[in-house]
Amino acid sequence: MERSMENEELSKAFVQSFAMKGGDGPHSYAQNSSIQRLAIEAAKNLLHCAISNHFDPNAISSSSSTSPISIVDLGCSTGPNTFIAIQYIIEAIQTQYQSHNLPTPEFQVFFNDQVSNDFNTLFQKLPPNRNYFASGVPGSFHGRLFPRQSLHLIHSSSSLSWVSKLPKEIIRDGSCGAWNKGRIHYAGAPREVVDVYEEHYKKSLEAFLHARAEEIVRNGIMALQIPASQDHVIDDGNDEKLYPGRDLELLGSCLVDMAKLGLVSEEKVDSFNIPMFFPQLKELKKLLLSNEDFSIEQMELLDGKFLSVGNVEMYVSHHRAALEALIEKHFGEGVADELFSRYAKKVLEFPEIMDMQNLKIVLLFVLLKPKLHA
Ligand SMILES: C[S@@+](CC[C@H](N)C(=O)[O-])C[C@H]1O[C@@H](n2cnc3c(N)ncnc32)[C@H](O)[C@@H]1O
């Protein structure tokens, strides 16, 4: 009872949303998400093996009366990456049915993201020759989105580092010392701030898993790719130049510079925090393993060599596509050009930051199955 009330609070907090930059223009997510696409490609073989080892067509058809196979991509954004992931999933399921000498089923694919996501762009870009029925599902994946026991395969990639709205202590001077003044992220912040982020991440992930446990069919599977930080680098790390979130810290320093010049208000900088957290790998594994709703069938790190972009312009565009909507919502329209041109100059002085391996970010592929409670 207590847990469901807490989950309800978390999903209410999602009135504010942080979708990626929509459309198909030069700053859009659709044009600036090649790193996330490479992550999906890097997981292709793992996804294929996961489906052939754990997606049993006979068990699926006996455990569910609905005929289409229901698949969801949570945090799909505007495409095209989500279409690539769905294509890999459907191909693997089809192979599985063929190997069991069963007729190919119909597929119903749900594309989920925040209500502010640009679903029009997503729908316009749906592959014309797709072999599935497509629907958009707006809303936060930290709460319930689907009827009970209605999903056969749940997928999410590069999305679970976003936490639900951060608690108030981080934007106010209070007794707990967690006010994140002069910064926009926990990177480089005092331990109290990191703790608030970490605590909130745990609650968000738990709420996510609990909601999915209600929605998945008994023999369904869930494949997640979750960004994390290599162990032992989440701390204040002041003696190191490179650590997870260092890129966001640098972006924050541009906003602080702009506040000094009166281009944005200092109060706005102090009350802005990017709701993104990279748990230590060890902690993430612990959270997943201790979860009461799912058992872990497979957990593997993706090869991280792809996690870098070629040049400063591309690097800055990737950040802009992910953060512009959130930033403009807080600071008002028109700050992005100035902010990201300042950011480009700082990145040029610090090019090591462009390689996520330098930032010690890793991607964990994890395959989960619902625990069958008596
Ligand atoms: C980095 S993008 C990844 C998009 C896509 N999965 C890909 O690999 O290209 C993260 C996506 O997660 C979405 N997202 C973040 N928090 C969410 C939430 N609580 N509920 C639904 N979507 C969310 C964002 O709006 C964004 O579209």
PDBQT file of the ligand as one rigid body, heavy atoms in Angstrom, charges set to zero:
ROOT
HETATM    1  C1  LIG A 401      18.153   9.675 -24.835  1.00  0.00    +0.000 C 
HETATM    2  S1  LIG A 401      16.499   9.485 -25.338  1.00  0.00    +0.000 S 
HETATM    3  C2  LIG A 401      16.495   7.824 -25.939  1.00  0.00    +0.000 C 
HETATM    4  C3  LIG A 401      15.493   7.658 -27.042  1.00  0.00    +0.000 C 
HETATM    5  C4  LIG A 401      15.516   6.289 -27.742  1.00  0.00    +0.000 C 
HETATM    6  N1  LIG A 401      15.245   5.224 -26.813  1.00  0.00    +0.000 N 
HETATM    7  C5  LIG A 401      16.840   6.070 -28.418  1.00  0.00    +0.000 C 
HETATM    8  O1  LIG A 401      17.557   5.128 -28.046  1.00  0.00    +0.000 OA
HETATM    9  O2  LIG A 401      17.177   6.843 -29.305  1.00  0.00    +0.000 OA
HETATM   10  C6  LIG A 401      15.652   9.323 -23.783  1.00  0.00    +0.000 C 
HETATM   11  C7  LIG A 401      14.134   9.363 -23.957  1.00  0.00    +0.000 C 
HETATM   12  O3  LIG A 401      13.504   8.993 -22.727  1.00  0.00    +0.000 OA
HETATM   13  C8  LIG A 401      12.368   9.820 -22.558  1.00  0.00    +0.000 C 
HETATM   14  N2  LIG A 401      11.981   9.817 -21.152  1.00  0.00    +0.000 N 
HETATM   15  C9  LIG A 401      12.662  10.321 -20.092  1.00  0.00    +0.000 A 
HETATM   16  N3  LIG A 401      11.956  10.154 -18.973  1.00  0.00    +0.000 NA
HETATM   17  C10 LIG A 401      10.806   9.520 -19.335  1.00  0.00    +0.000 A 
HETATM   18  C11 LIG A 401       9.673   9.066 -18.611  1.00  0.00    +0.000 A 
HETATM   19  N4  LIG A 401       9.582   9.224 -17.302  1.00  0.00    +0.000 N 
HETATM   20  N5  LIG A 401       8.681   8.466 -19.280  1.00  0.00    +0.000 NA
HETATM   21  C12 LIG A 401       8.745   8.276 -20.629  1.00  0.00    +0.000 A 
HETATM   22  N6  LIG A 401       9.815   8.693 -21.371  1.00  0.00    +0.000 NA
HETATM   23  C13 LIG A 401      10.818   9.298 -20.731  1.00  0.00    +0.000 A 
HETATM   24  C14 LIG A 401      12.840  11.175 -23.055  1.00  0.00    +0.000 C 
HETATM   25  O4  LIG A 401      11.757  12.039 -23.324  1.00  0.00    +0.000 OA
HETATM   26  C15 LIG A 401      13.620  10.755 -24.287  1.00  0.00    +0.000 C 
HETATM   27  O5  LIG A 401      12.814  10.720 -25.426  1.00  0.00    +0.000 OA
ENDROOT
TORSDOF 0
